[in-house]
Amino acid sequence: MRKYLSITTLMIGLGAAGFAFGDDDDCRVPMADWQPREAVQKMTEAQGWTVRRIKTDDGCYEIKGRDASGREIEVKVDPATLAIVEFEYDTNRRSR
């Protein structure tokens, strides 16, 4: 009985740890509340960005392209509000 309880406790603990660390979604928005890709495209144009690709990643829209200065950018956007969740750019590369 004691061995059974130890194994059960271990399995529950591992399951809880997996649940806590396994969910790496940056945006938690139901698909019904997502804005269409066309709205994302309009938002990028308003920012002066040139878009190479729009895809979904970790529950967000992910945009790859160039900003108005020509820097390579990778931006995560909340799919409901189109607010920027994460913005990365390459300081070493610029368009010619």
Order of alpha helices (4+ residues) and beta strands (2+ residues): alpha-alpha-beta-beta-beta-beta
